[in-house]
Amino acid sequence: MKFIFIVYNISIEEEVQALLKAQGVKSYTQWPRLLGVGEMAGARLDNGVWPGANSAIVAVVPDDQAAPLMKAVRALRAGEGRHEGIEAFQLNVEETTLTP
């Protein structure tokens, strides 16, 4: 299994939700509002000086679902995400209490 962590500008929430649905991701956890500074996107601190915020989603998916999901995130990043910001990280899941 793979742990996919996606961080993105809240302005592309609908696109990310559509991507998850299209990729068959049925279970995930979301942090709806995150603040931070990115190397390319700059600061999103949700204030007058640094407006905007991010959101994050984590999904644990089967190995065969991970590559297509990452590819879809890359495609979104190459399009709308290029201006708004989206990044994904894939890690191996060593152990889980999830039932198969």
Buried (B, 14 or more C-beta within 10 A) or exposed (E): BBBBBBBBBBBBBEBBBEBBEEBEBEEBEBEEEBEEEEEEBEBBBBEEEBEBBBBBBBBBBEEEBBEEBBEBBEEBBEEBBEEBBBBBEBEEEEEEEEEE
